[in-house]
């Protein structure tokens, strides 16, 4: 038995793997002390199914706590120590504006104010040679300042420490010895890559969230131990692999996108099972919506992304982090996203959320602002007596009141039209995000399959599919806890990234092989100490560019020892990928390798439960329910089904509502719905009107 825990901004999702069966539960997240909701929910889940804590053999955990701490500025009091002359790198950034013509531009402020940044006289050059050795006499003055300010965490980032970390290591050893109760993060450990701004910001974020995450994870581990669990606790990383608690406490920055990564893994697994080569993963929960491109049954990966963006879709408006991560776009569009009327008398939604408390107005917890959930309830998409498995009773009266007081007061429409407008706006916001993200990756949406999961996704996916002109939608079983299900499918693994810069025509195979061997040993040591009996899946990549360019592309290289004879193969791979992206190559330009990446993973054995069915049988509705129609804005009757009563081979023609314990699937009149052999639902576009 394995247990997956996914803490979101609104709900905490629990999934227990019991043989071939998945037992699920959703509980409201306890924001101030997240571990309390986890322990309470897990205890209820085990008690309901007569299972002992000692029966659980592994716990897998992902959370948005790290992201929220950065966005809400609730991390530790942190200082930053850097090379003399580079104190202001965190403010200077890219020296560019994400919106060139906005004179009132709102930049993301550094997590460490200038007065808390200190400098040391030291210098390492780009090749790793130490020009100025570190003077230890400077340390004692530094220690006094740190003690006087009562810092909880320290970030250290020296110039070119990726090429030679010696000076950083000397300072780290001193700080650890003199200040044993203060967390220390150094850039050569956290992000040993070229480009000082991204390296510094990543190290600062790691330091900023390290005391919070380390304290939380250790408390959770202890509470689980006290509750009778004596199994390993593994953490989901942003790159889609599992790591141990020690590694997670040392490098919590790698957990920043851990929750959404689980959803991408689920979508990838479904794409493999069903042989779908072009997929868009669509995960909509209570706080955010996440969109990921799955190409050729693999999620597109990146090594940099931004948190706390001031402008939704504008690169450079957030805080850049350089870590292995699954490429996705995340927007403030979830069930709890707040709707309001702006100065132009337009209805807008998000990005702020009502969260788990007070939550949407219909939760009856004191929330007064209308949310997407309130609008869905008014439209008739949600059964007020069957929300979250019947654990939360919703009040349509309070939802109506919130919409009346906050929407109808400013625009002259009725409640039903206002609710439809709120729903339509959030659907368009999510569709636009998917459209932009897909185009930026060099793809289109219309030839793809949408895989929808998360508590709110099935409510909105039909309309999103129409807007994206997608004709095929898959809704898996246990869709409402999809990310947690994805955790159970994730491989144990780790990715190491280090910079070693060289021209391809001056390729030094001895240096590269030595570096890759050290990276492999580092990854193995983090995954497991005894690796003699384990077969790893290994992947190696080089980040390459034409010399003088500002950005690199990722090129896969062989796992064997590299020799001079491999140069032509690496060059061909680079040019092929470069031409695909930019439609041409530069035949006379030098090619440069900047950074190397090596990942090891232990993949789970997969059981394919999907088989194509030859025929489907139309079934009759169990009853009719009211829903507000998009076309007429009036209430109409639509067929209603319980998902538990549907069997493989069933087909439902046209508009309907399919209810399950933790979510509801709303199908528009343009789709027919099939029940597949694995009990997944497939919505197929029909031209019949």
Secondary structure as UniProt FT lines:
FT   STRAND          2..7
FT   STRAND          11..18
FT   TURN            19..20
FT   STRAND          21..28
FT   TURN            32..33
FT   HELIX           34..48
FT   TURN            49..50
FT   HELIX           53..55
FT   STRAND          58..63
FT   HELIX           65..71
FT   TURN            72..73
FT   STRAND          78..83
FT   TURN            84..85
FT   TURN            87..88
FT   HELIX           89..92
FT   TURN            93..94
FT   TURN            100..101
FT   TURN            103..104
FT   HELIX           114..116
FT   STRAND          117..120
FT   STRAND          123..124
FT   TURN            126..127
FT   STRAND          130..132
FT   HELIX           137..149
FT   STRAND          153..157
FT   TURN            159..163
FT   HELIX           166..178
FT   TURN            180..181
FT   STRAND          183..186
FT   HELIX           187..190
FT   HELIX           196..226
FT   TURN            227..228
FT   STRAND          232..236
FT   TURN            238..239
FT   STRAND          241..244
FT   HELIX           245..250
FT   HELIX           252..255
FT   TURN            256..257
FT   HELIX           258..274
FT   STRAND          278..284
FT   STRAND          289..295
FT   TURN            296..297
FT   STRAND          298..299
FT   STRAND          301..302
FT   STRAND          305..307
FT   TURN            312..313
FT   TURN            315..316
FT   STRAND          319..321
FT   STRAND          325..326
FT   STRAND          328..331
FT   TURN            335..336
FT   STRAND          337..341
FT   TURN            343..344
FT   STRAND          347..353
FT   TURN            355..358
FT   HELIX           361..363
FT   HELIX           372..379
FT   TURN            384..385
FT   HELIX           388..390
FT   HELIX           396..403
FT   HELIX           404..408
FT   TURN            409..410
FT   HELIX           415..440
FT   TURN            441..442
FT   TURN            446..447
FT   STRAND          449..453
FT   TURN            455..456
FT   HELIX           457..468
FT   STRAND          472..475
FT   TURN            477..478
FT   HELIX           479..481
FT   HELIX           482..489
FT   STRAND          491..503
FT   HELIX           504..506
FT   HELIX           509..527
FT   TURN            532..533
FT   STRAND          537..546
FT   TURN            547..548
FT   STRAND          553..557
FT   HELIX           564..566
FT   HELIX           567..582
FT   TURN            587..588
FT   STRAND          591..602
FT   STRAND          617..618
FT   STRAND          623..628
FT   TURN            630..632
FT   STRAND          635..642
FT   HELIX           643..645
FT   TURN            648..649
FT   STRAND          650..653
FT   STRAND          656..659
FT   STRAND          664..667
FT   TURN            669..670
FT   STRAND          671..675
FT   TURN            677..678
FT   STRAND          681..685
//
